[in-house]
Structures are given as structure tokens and as C-alpha cells.
Amino acid sequence: MAIKITTRGYPHVDLVEVAGRVDCATAPQLARVLQRLIGAGRCRLVVDLAECDFASVAFWKVSEEAAVQCRKFRRGDLRLSALPLRARRSGRLVGYTEVLEIFDSAVDAVGSFT
């Protein structure tokens, strides 16, 4: 299944909306989008998974790597919103939920940066 990634830039936060499946085949696309934003100095990121069907360990790895880059020199952070229950459970199993903040909605995640 294909992945659809949409970005929305706000004054202090960028929202990355993901629809479809994030697995080992599609995670590199998400990584490229996040790296493009970080490279442009946009380090306050929210990845919204409200329309995501599945998120594999590859998703967690991409998210953690981006979060580490965002946090460098206290410049920003990467936060997740509307994470599917199965993905949340798998993330908890491998310890990623301890590293990344997860919010119930994109509004809450974006608001957490203020």
C-alpha cells in the first residue's frame, strides 16, 4: 500500500500528516520529508498518524532519528499524534514510547510547543 505524506507549516511548528502504511518500504519516504524539514531549520515537528493504517518498527526508527536531530542543541522536538493502538503497543514493547511524546490529537501535539 502506498503512503501519502502532507506537510503544513505553521509559524512555530510543522505538521506532517501520514496516511497509509509506514513499513520498511515506505519509511524512507517519511525520513526524506522529515530530513528536508530539519535541514531547512524546522525542528519543531508533529507527525500526525490519524490516517495511518500501520506503523512498523521502521517508523519508530525514523521518528527517533528525527527527534534526536531536532533536539540537538535544544532546538526543538518531534512529537506524535493520533497513533494507532497497535503501533502504540509495538512502540511500548521496544521502548520508543519512553523517548517520544505521544498525544491523542494533532491539536494537542501542536499546542504542546507553546
Contact map, one row per residue, 1 for C-alpha under 8 A:
111000000000000000011000000000000000000000000000000000000000000000000000000000000000000000000000000000000000000000
111100000000000000011000010000000000000000000000000000000000000000000000000000000000000000000000000000000000000000
111110000000000001111100010000000000000000000000000000000000000000000000000000000000000000000000000000000000000000
011111000000000001110000000000000000000000000000000000000000000000000000000000000000000000000000000000000000000000
001111100000000111100000000001000000000000000000000000000000000000000000000000000000000000000000000000000000000000
000111110000000111000000000000000000000000000000000000000000000000000000000000000000000000000000000000000000000000
000011111000011110000000000000000000000000000000000000000000000000000000000000000000000000000000000000000000000000
000001111100011100000000000000000000000000000000000000000000000000000000000000000000000000000000000000000000000000
000000111110111000000000000000000000000000000000000000000000000000000000000000000000000000000000000000000000000000
000000011111111000000000000000000000000000000000000000000000000000000000000000000000000000000000000000000000000000
000000001111100000000000000000000000000000000000000000000000000000000000000000000000000000000000000000000000000000
000000000111110000000000000000000000000000010000000000000000000000000000000000000000000000000000000000000000000000
000000001111111000000000000000000000000001111100000000000000000000000000000000000000000000000000000000000000010010
000000111101111100000000000000000000000001011100000000000000000000000000000000000000000000000000000000000000000000
000000111100111110000000000000000000000000001111000000000000000000000000000000000000000000000000000000000100010000
000011110000011111000000000000000000000000001111000000000000000000000000000000000000000000000000000000000000000000
000011100000001111100000000000000000000000000011111000000000000000000000000000000000000000000000000000000000000000
001111000000000111110000000000000000000000000011111100000000000000000000000000000000000000000000000000000000000000
001110000000000011111000000000000000000000000000111110000000000000000000000000000000000000000000000000000000000000
111100000000000001111100000000000000000000000000001111000000000000000000000000000000000000000000000000000000000000
111000000000000000111110010000000000000000000000000111100000000000000000000000000000000000000000000000000000000000
001000000000000000011111111000000000000000000000000101110110000000000000000000000000000000000000000000000000000000
000000000000000000001111111000000000000000000000000001111110000000000000000000000000000000000000000000000000000000
000000000000000000000111111100000000000000000000000000010110000000000000000000000000000000000000000000000000000000
000000000000000000000111111100000000000000000000000000000000000000000000000000000000000000000000000000000000000000
011000000000000000001111111111000000000000000000000000000000000000000000000000000000000000000000000000000000000000
000000000000000000000111111111100000000000000000000000000110010000000000000000000000000000000000000000000000000000
000000000000000000000001111111110000000000000000000000000000010000000000000000000000000000000000000000000000000000
000000000000000000000000011111111000000000000000000000000000000000000000000000000000000000000000000000000000000000
000010000000000000000000011111111100000000000000000000000000010000000000000000000000000000000000000000000000000000
000000000000000000000000001111111110000000000000000000000000011001000000000000000000000000000000000000000000000000
000000000000000000000000000111111111000000000000000000000000000000000000000000000000000000000000000000000000000000
000000000000000000000000000011111111100000000000000000000000000000000000000000000000000000000000000000000000000000
000000000000000000000000000001111111110000000000000000000000000001000000000000000000000000000000000000000000000000
000000000000000000000000000000111111111000000000000000000000000001000000000000000000000000000000000000000000000000
000000000000000000000000000000011111111100000000000000000000000000000000000000000000000000000000000000000000000000
000000000000000000000000000000001111111111100000000000000000000000000000000000000000000000000000000000000000000000
000000000000000000000000000000000111111111100000000000000000000001001100000000000000000000000000000000000000000000
000000000000000000000000000000000011111111000000000000000000000000000000000000000000000000000000000000000000000000
000000000000000000000000000000000001111111000000000000000000000000000000000000000000000000000000000000000000000000
000000000000000000000000000000000000111111100000000000000000000000000000000000000000000000000000000000000000000000
000000000000110000000000000000000000111111111000000000000000000000000000000000000000000000000000000000000000000000
000000000000100000000000000000000000110011111000000000000000000000001110001111000000000000000000000000000000000000
000000000001110000000000000000000000000001111100000000000000000000000100001111000000000000000000000000000000000010
000000000000111100000000000000000000000001111110000000000000000000000000000111100000000000000000000000000000000000
000000000000111100000000000000000000000000011111000000000000000000000000000001111000000000000000000000000100110000
000000000000001111000000000000000000000000001111100000000000000000000000000001111000000000000000000000000100000000
000000000000001111000000000000000000000000000111111000000000000000000000000000011110000000000000000000001100000000
000000000000000011100000000000000000000000000011111100000000000000000000000000011111000000000000000000000000000000
000000000000000011100000000000000000000000000001111100000000000000000000000000001111000000000000000000001000000000
000000000000000011110000000000000000000000000001111110000000000000000000000000000000000000000000000000000000000000
000000000000000001111100000000000000000000000000111111100000000000000000000000000011000000000000000000000000000000
000000000000000000111000000000000000000000000000001111100000000000000000000000000001000000000000000000000000000000
000000000000000000011110000000000000000000000000000111110000000000000000000000000001011000000000000000000000000000
000000000000000000001110000000000000000000000000000111111111000000000000000000000001001000000000000000000000000000
000000000000000000000111000000000000000000000000000001111111000000000000000000000000001001000000000000000000000000
000000000000000000000010000000000000000000000000000000111111100000000000000000000000000001100000000000000000000000
000000000000000000000111001000000000000000000000000000111111110000000000000000000000000000000000000000000000000000
000000000000000000000111001000000000000000000000000000111111111000000000000000000000000000000000000000000000000000
000000000000000000000000000000000000000000000000000000111111111100000000000000000000000000100001000000000000000000
000000000000000000000000000000000000000000000000000000001111111110000000000000000000000000000000000000000000000000
000000000000000000000000001101100000000000000000000000000111111111000000000000000000000000000000000000000000000000
000000000000000000000000000000100000000000000000000000000011111111100000000001000000000000000000000000000000000000
000000000000000000000000000000000000000000000000000000000001111111110000000000000000000000000001001100000000000000
000000000000000000000000000000000000000000000000000000000000111111111000000000000000000000000000000000000000000000
000000000000000000000000000000100110010000000000000000000000011111111100000001000000000000000000000000000000000000
000000000000000000000000000000000000000000000000000000000000001111111110000011100000000000000000000100000000000000
000000000000000000000000000000000000000000000000000000000000000111111111000010000000000000000000000000000000000000
000000000000000000000000000000000000010000100000000000000000000011111111000000000000000000000000000000000000000000
000000000000000000000000000000000000010000110000000000000000000001111111011111000000000000000000000000000000000000
000000000000000000000000000000000000000000100000000000000000000000111111111110000000000000000000000000000000000000
000000000000000000000000000000000000000000000000000000000000000000011111111100000000000000000000000000000000000000
000000000000000000000000000000000000000000000000000000000000000000000011111000000000000000000000000000000000000000
000000000000000000000000000000000000000000000000000000000000000000000111111100000000000000000000000000000000000000
000000000000000000000000000000000000000000110000000000000000000000000111111110000000000000000000000000000000000000
000000000000000000000000000000000000000000111000000000000000000000000111011111000000000000000000000000000000000000
000000000000000000000000000000000000000000111000000000000000000000110110001111100000000000000000000000000000000000
000000000000000000000000000000000000000000111110000000000000001001100100000111110000000000000000000110000000000000
000000000000000000000000000000000000000000001110000000000000000000100000000011111000000000000000000111100000100000
000000000000000000000000000000000000000000000111100000000000000000000000000001111110000000000000000111100100100000
000000000000000000000000000000000000000000000111110000000000000000000000000000111110000000000000000001111101100000
000000000000000000000000000000000000000000000001110000000000000000000000000000011111000000000000000001111100000000
000000000000000000000000000000000000000000000001110100000000000000000000000000011111101100000000000001110000000000
000000000000000000000000000000000000000000000000110111100000000000000000000000000111111100000000000000000000000000
000000000000000000000000000000000000000000000000000000000000000000000000000000000011111110000000000000000000000000
000000000000000000000000000000000000000000000000000001000000000000000000000000000001111111000000000000000000000000
000000000000000000000000000000000000000000000000000001110000000000000000000000000011111111100000000000000000000000
000000000000000000000000000000000000000000000000000000000000000000000000000000000011111111110000100000000000000000
000000000000000000000000000000000000000000000000000000000000000000000000000000000000111111111000000000000000000000
000000000000000000000000000000000000000000000000000000011000000000000000000000000000011111111100000000000000000000
000000000000000000000000000000000000000000000000000000001001000000000000000000000000001111111111100000000000000000
000000000000000000000000000000000000000000000000000000000000000000000000000000000000000111111111110000000000000000
000000000000000000000000000000000000000000000000000000000000000000000000000000000000000011111111000000000000000000
000000000000000000000000000000000000000000000000000000000000000000000000000000000000000001111111000000000000000000
000000000000000000000000000000000000000000000000000000000000000000000000000000000000000000111111111000000000000000
000000000000000000000000000000000000000000000000000000000001000100000000000000000000000000111111111100000000000000
000000000000000000000000000000000000000000000000000000000000000000000000000000000000000100110011111111000000000000
000000000000000000000000000000000000000000000000000000000000000000000000000000000000000000010011111110000000000000
000000000000000000000000000000000000000000000000000000000000000100000000000000000000000000000011111110000000000000
000000000000000000000000000000000000000000000000000000000000000100100000000001110000000000000001111111000000000000
000000000000000000000000000000000000000000000000000000000000000000000000000001110000000000000000111111100000000000
000000000000000000000000000000000000000000000000000000000000000000000000000000111110000000000000100111110000100000
000000000000000000000000000000000000000000000000000000000000000000000000000000111110000000000000000011111101100000
000000000000000000000000000000000000000000000000000000000000000000000000000000001110000000000000000001111101100000
000000000000000000000000000000000000000000000001010000000000000000000000000000001100000000000000000000111111100000
000000000000001000000000000000000000000000000111000000000000000000000000000000011100000000000000000000111111110000
000000000000000000000000000000000000000000000000000000000000000000000000000000000000000000000000000000001111111000
000000000000000000000000000000000000000000000000000000000000000000000000000000001000000000000000000000111111111100
000000000000000000000000000000000000000000000100000000000000000000000000000000111000000000000000000001111111111110
000000000000101000000000000000000000000000000100000000000000000000000000000000000000000000000000000000000111111111
000000000000000000000000000000000000000000000000000000000000000000000000000000000000000000000000000000000011111111
000000000000000000000000000000000000000000000000000000000000000000000000000000000000000000000000000000000001111111
000000000000100000000000000000000000000000010000000000000000000000000000000000000000000000000000000000000000111111
000000000000000000000000000000000000000000000000000000000000000000000000000000000000000000000000000000000000011111
